[in-house]
Amino acid sequence: MIVQELNPIRPHSGAQPPTAVHLAPSAGMPPSPRRSWKKNWLRLHLYVGLIGGGLFVLTSLTGSLLVFYKTIDEWLNPEQVIRTVGPDRPLSDIAAGARTVHPDWSPPDTLIFPLHERDTFHAWFKDPAAAPPEVRWHVVAVDPSTARPLSDREWGSFFVSFIYELHQELLLGKPGEIFVGILALFLLLSIGSGLYLWWPSPGKLRRALTFQTDGSLIRKHYDLHKLTGLVGALLLTLLALTGFYLEFPDAVASVVQWFSPVREAGPEDQPRSEWQAGVPTILPEQAIAIARATFPDARPMWMGLPQHERDSYSVGLRQPEEIRQAGGQTEVWIDQYSGAVLRAQDWREFTGGETFLAWLFPLHNGEAFGLTGRWLILVAGLTPLLLYVTALRMWWLKRDAHRRRRES
């Protein structure tokens, strides 16, 4: 993937020579088209690696950490795990308990439900001190059985949130998201050029798949680089493609629409409540009961709370066999006054295009294939580091060999 040059040169005197030496074409004879193409691809592979290699490593390592972000967060912050388990308090009590931390702010924008028995509710607040268009989030953890707030953390200030921001936008905000999306295309270019350079001539497949233990040090680094890239190419391609979607979802959705319908899902497309003067709003637990009645087999995963008089409740649920493990794609919008179901999104009724898009994030973090998928993505995120180190090591060894040859 990232390599200074793929064909090993002859090392300095005393080292074991490479098993094959590529001879220059005879004087007066033009190089073959394949050799010329390979030289151009080698140069491309080199410069892409030089420009983007370090950033490939940074984004991939942070992505590997995020595969198990919740486990890491609970390990680093034990207050996020409750000590005693009891019946859950009503959601209105949970929201009220979270609001005691920020009594002068608007109600929490979103409630994230516990994922396991000792998990907490997480209430997400928008900091009103942030000047638009900036949005600053505070996350308040609430004990489900007591409605007591356990912690209040600003998003980006604690470890896993910092890693998330670094992975998604390199701590640069919106320009960083654009940059990371473009970086994903460079990664695809690096993978494609690396595969082209590796592609063996007829009859040489076995050698292309072999690690030569008796070769020179440069040859060993080259073989390790090519085999690591070959093994990791499929998953790295998957990560680059899905990562590009996560940075440019609207652009990808517009392309998918050429082949299959995709419904709009922006804030302006959300159903609105019919405002009724003097009519109290329904409670959050009532909205959850309505959503559960709409999808009896589904498990609530999160809830969006109304912030204004025309807003609606939105309830995210996960039905059995959904792709997303921690979020789900089923959603119900409920009028905050009448309790009427304004819209219901059933993942089983997705178009082909919507199903395709729904797969991309679970593929990116591995949850589409459970624990095995997560471990595969974690390991795949480590391969750019090995590729980068072997490429830099080859460059250093060849530089040293050239210096010794000039001195001799």
C-alpha positions in Angstrom: 0.0 0.0 0.0 2.7 2.5 1.1 6.0 1.8 -0.4 9.0 3.7 -1.7 9.8 1.2 -4.4 8.6 -2.4 -4.9 11.5 -4.0 -6.7 14.4 -4.7 -4.3 17.8 -3.4 -5.3 21.0 -5.1 -4.8 22.1 -4.5 -1.2 25.6 -3.4 -0.1 28.5 -5.8 -0.2 28.3 -8.6 2.4 24.5 -9.0 2.4 22.7 -11.8 0.7 21.6 -10.8 -2.9 18.0 -10.8 -3.9 16.7 -13.8 -5.7 15.9 -11.9 -8.8 17.6 -8.9 -10.5 15.7 -6.8 -13.0 18.1 -6.0 -15.8 17.8 -2.7 -17.6 16.8 -3.0 -21.3 19.5 -3.1 -23.8 20.8 0.2 -25.2 18.7 1.6 -27.9 15.7 -0.6 -27.0 12.7 1.2 -25.7 11.2 -0.3 -22.4 8.2 -2.5 -22.8 4.8 -0.9 -22.3 4.2 -3.0 -19.2 7.5 -1.8 -17.7 6.6 1.8 -18.5 3.2 1.5 -17.0 4.6 -0.2 -13.9 7.1 2.6 -13.4 4.3 5.2 -13.6 2.2 3.2 -11.1 5.2 2.8 -8.8 5.7 6.5 -8.8 2.0 7.1 -8.1 2.0 4.5 -5.3 5.1 6.2 -3.9 3.7 9.8 -3.8 0.3 8.7 -2.5 2.2 6.9 0.4 4.4 9.9 1.0 1.5 12.4 1.1 -1.1 10.3 2.9 0.7 7.5 4.6 0.9 9.0 8.1 -2.7 10.1 7.9 -3.8 6.6 6.7 -2.1 5.3 9.9 -3.8 7.9 12.1 -7.3 7.4 10.9 -7.0 3.6 10.8 -5.6 3.3 14.4 -8.2 5.7 15.8 -10.9 3.6 13.9 -9.6 0.4 15.5 -9.9 2.0 19.0 -13.5 3.1 18.2 -14.6 -0.5 17.4 -14.9 -1.1 21.1 -15.3 2.5 22.1 -18.0 1.8 24.7 -16.0 -0.9 26.5 -13.0 1.4 26.6 -15.1 4.3 27.9 -16.6 2.2 30.7 -13.1 0.8 31.6 -11.6 4.3 31.8 -14.7 5.8 33.5 -16.1 3.3 35.9 -18.8 5.8 37.0 -20.5 5.0 33.7 -21.4 1.5 35.0 -24.1 1.3 37.7 -23.4 -0.7 40.8 -26.9 -1.8 41.7 -29.6 -3.0 39.3 -33.3 -2.3 40.0 -36.5 -1.4 38.1 -36.1 1.5 35.7 -37.7 4.8 36.7 -40.1 6.4 34.2 -38.4 8.2 31.3 -39.8 11.6 32.5 -37.9 11.1 35.7 -34.8 10.1 33.8 -35.0 13.3 31.7 -35.8 15.4 34.8 -32.8 13.9 36.6 -30.5 14.7 33.8 -31.9 18.3 33.6 -30.9 19.0 37.2 -27.3 19.2 35.9 -28.3 22.0 33.5 -31.5 23.5 34.9 -31.3 26.6 32.7 -30.8 24.8 29.5 -33.4 23.3 27.1 -34.6 19.8 27.8 -32.2 17.0 26.6 -32.2 16.7 22.8 -31.8 12.9 22.9 -32.0 10.1 25.4 -29.8 7.0 24.6 -31.1 3.9 26.2 -28.8 1.4 28.1 -27.3 -1.3 26.0 -26.7 -3.8 28.8 -27.9 -4.5 32.3 -25.4 -2.2 34.1 -25.4 0.5 31.4 -26.8 4.0 32.0 -29.1 6.3 30.2 -27.2 9.1 28.3 -28.9 12.4 27.9 -27.5 14.7 25.2 -27.8 18.5 25.8 -26.9 21.3 23.4 -24.8 23.9 25.1 -26.7 27.3 24.6 -23.4 29.2 24.9 -22.1 27.8 21.6 -22.4 30.4 18.8 -24.2 29.1 15.7 -23.4 27.2 13.6 -21.1 25.6 16.2 -22.8 22.9 18.3 -21.4 21.8 21.6 -22.8 18.7 23.2 -22.9 17.7 26.9 -23.6 14.0 27.8 -25.1 13.4 31.2 -25.1 9.7 32.4 -28.2 8.9 34.5 -28.7 5.8 36.7 -31.8 4.0 35.4 -33.1 2.8 38.7 -32.6 6.1 40.7 -32.7 8.8 38.0 -29.6 10.2 39.6 -27.1 11.9 37.3 -23.7 10.2 37.5 -21.5 12.4 35.3 -21.6 15.3 33.0 -19.1 15.4 30.1 -18.6 17.7 27.2 -18.3 15.8 23.9 -14.7 15.9 22.7 -13.2 16.3 26.2 -13.1 12.7 27.2 -10.9 10.0 25.6 -13.3 8.1 23.3 -15.0 11.3 22.1 -11.6 12.9 21.4 -10.6 9.8 19.4 -14.0 10.0 17.5 -13.4 13.6 16.6 -9.9 12.9 15.6 -11.0 9.9 13.4 -13.9 11.8 11.8 -12.5 15.2 11.2 -8.9 15.4 12.5 -10.1 18.0 15.0 -10.7 20.5 12.2 -14.5 20.6 12.1 -16.3 20.6 8.8 -13.1 21.2 6.7 -11.6 18.1 8.4 -14.6 16.0 7.4 -14.1 16.9 3.8 -10.4 16.3 4.1 -10.9 12.8 5.6 -13.4 12.0 2.9 -10.9 12.9 0.2 -8.2 10.9 2.1 -10.5 7.8 1.8 -10.2 8.2 -2.0 -6.4 8.4 -1.8 -6.5 5.2 0.3 -8.4 3.6 -2.5 -5.8 4.8 -5.0 -3.0 3.5 -2.9 -4.7 0.1 -2.6 -5.4 -0.1 -6.3 -1.9 0.9 -7.3 -0.4 -1.5 -4.8 -2.5 -4.4 -6.2 -1.4 -3.5 -9.8 2.2 -3.5 -8.8 1.9 -6.8 -7.0 -0.1 -8.5 -9.8 2.1 -11.4 -11.1 3.0 -12.2 -14.6 1.7 -15.6 -15.9 3.4 -18.5 -14.1 4.7 -16.3 -11.3 1.7 -16.4 -8.9 3.5 -18.7 -6.4 6.4 -16.4 -6.1 4.1 -13.4 -5.7 2.5 -15.2 -2.7 5.7 -16.3 -1.1 7.7 -14.8 1.8 11.4 -15.5 1.1 12.9 -16.3 4.4 16.4 -16.6 2.8 16.2 -13.3 1.0 18.0 -10.0 1.8 16.7 -7.7 4.5 15.2 -5.5 1.9 13.5 -8.5 0.2 12.0 -9.6 3.6 10.5 -6.1 4.1 9.2 -6.1 0.6 7.6 -9.5 1.0 6.1 -8.5 4.3 4.8 -5.3 2.8 3.2 -6.9 -0.3 1.6 -9.8 1.6 0.2 -7.6 4.3 -1.2 -5.3 1.7 -2.7 -8.3 -0.2 -4.3 -9.8 2.9 -5.7 -6.5 4.1 -6.7 -5.1 0.7 -10.3 -6.2 0.8 -11.1 -4.9 4.3 -9.2 -1.7 3.7 -11.1 -1.1 0.5 -14.3 -1.7 2.4 -13.3 0.8 5.1 -12.3 3.4 2.6 -15.6 3.2 0.7 -17.8 3.2 3.8 -15.7 5.9 5.3 -16.2 8.1 2.2 -20.0 7.6 2.6 -19.9 8.6 6.3 -18.2 11.9 5.4 -20.3 12.6 2.3 -23.6 10.8 2.9 -25.8 13.1 0.8 -23.4 12.8 -2.2 -23.4 9.0 -2.0 -27.2 8.9 -1.5 -27.7 11.0 -4.6 -25.7 8.5 -6.6 -27.6 5.6 -5.2 -30.8 7.3 -6.2 -29.9 6.8 -9.8 -30.5 3.1 -9.3 -33.0 2.8 -6.5 -35.3 5.3 -4.6 -33.9 6.8 -1.3 -36.3 8.9 0.9 -35.0 12.2 2.2 -34.0 12.1 5.8 -32.9 15.7 6.7 -34.2 17.7 9.6 -36.6 19.6 7.4 -38.2 16.4 6.3 -39.2 15.3 9.9 -43.0 15.2 10.7 -44.3 18.2 12.7 -46.7 18.1 15.6 -50.0 19.9 15.3 -49.7 22.6 18.0 -52.7 22.9 20.3 -52.9 25.8 22.7 -53.4 24.8 26.3 -53.0 21.1 25.6 -50.3 19.4 27.7 -47.7 17.3 25.9 -47.6 13.5 26.4 -44.9 12.1 28.6 -41.8 10.4 27.2 -42.9 7.0 28.6 -46.2 7.4 26.8 -44.4 8.1 23.5 -42.3 5.0 24.0 -45.5 2.9 24.7 -47.0 4.2 21.4 -43.8 3.3 19.5 -43.7 -0.2 21.0 -47.3 -0.7 20.1 -46.4 0.2 16.5 -43.5 -2.3 16.5 -44.3 -4.9 19.3 -41.1 -6.9 18.7 -38.8 -4.0 18.6 -36.5 -2.7 21.4 -36.2 1.1 22.0 -32.7 2.3 21.5 -33.0 6.1 21.6 -35.5 8.9 21.8 -35.5 12.4 20.4 -37.4 14.9 22.7 -39.3 17.9 21.4 -37.5 21.2 21.8 -40.1 23.4 20.3 -43.9 23.5 20.1 -44.1 22.0 16.6 -41.5 19.3 17.2 -42.4 15.7 17.5 -41.1 12.8 19.5 -38.9 10.5 17.5 -38.2 7.0 18.8 -35.5 4.8 17.3 -36.0 1.1 17.7 -34.2 -2.1 16.7 -36.3 -5.0 15.3 -35.0 -8.6 15.3 -32.5 -9.3 12.6 -31.7 -5.6 11.9 -28.2 -4.9 10.7 -27.4 -2.2 13.3 -26.6 -3.7 16.7 -26.4 -0.5 18.7 -28.9 1.7 17.0 -31.4 0.1 14.7 -33.0 1.6 11.6 -36.7 1.5 12.6 -38.1 4.8 13.7 -41.5 6.2 14.8 -42.5 9.9 14.9 -45.2 10.9 17.4 -47.3 14.1 17.8 -46.2 15.5 21.2 -49.8 16.6 21.9 -52.2 14.0 20.6 -49.9 11.0 20.6 -50.8 10.2 17.0 -48.2 8.3 14.9 -47.1 10.8 12.3 -44.8 8.4 10.4 -43.3 5.0 10.9 -40.2 3.8 9.3 -39.9 0.0 9.0 -36.5 -1.3 7.9 -38.2 -4.3 6.4 -39.9 -2.0 3.9 -36.6 -0.3 2.8 -36.0 0.1 -0.9 -32.9 -1.6 -2.3 -31.0 1.7 -2.2 -32.0 2.4 1.4 -31.0 -1.1 2.4 -27.6 -0.6 0.7 -27.1 2.7 2.6 -28.2 1.1 5.9 -25.5 -1.5 5.6 -22.6 0.9 5.2 -22.1 2.1 8.8 -22.4 -1.4 10.3 -19.9 -2.6 7.8 -17.5 0.3 8.7 -17.4 -0.6 12.4 -17.9 -4.3 11.9 -21.1 -4.7 13.9 -22.9 -6.1 10.8 -21.2 -9.4 11.5 -21.2 -9.3 15.3 -18.2 -9.7 17.5 -16.2 -11.4 14.7 -16.8 -8.5 12.4 -15.6 -6.0 15.0 -12.4 -7.9 15.6 -11.8 -8.1 11.8 -12.2 -4.4 11.5 -9.9 -3.8 14.5 -7.2 -5.9 12.9 -7.7 -4.3 9.5 -7.1 -0.9 11.1 -3.7 -2.0 12.2 -2.5 -3.0 8.8 -1.7 0.5 7.5 0.8 0.9 10.4 2.6 -2.3 9.3 2.5 -1.2 5.7 3.9 2.2 6.5 6.6 0.9 8.7 7.8 -1.6 6.2 7.7 1.0 3.4 9.8 3.5 5.4 12.2 0.7 6.4 12.7 -0.3 2.8 13.3 3.3 1.9 15.9 3.6 4.6 17.7 0.4 3.7 17.8 1.3 0.0 19.0 4.8 0.8 21.8 3.3 2.9 22.7 0.9 0.1 22.9 3.7 -2.5 25.2 5.7 -0.1 27.5 2.7 0.4 27.7 2.1 -3.4 28.6 5.7 -4.0 31.3 5.5 -1.4 32.8 2.3 -2.8 
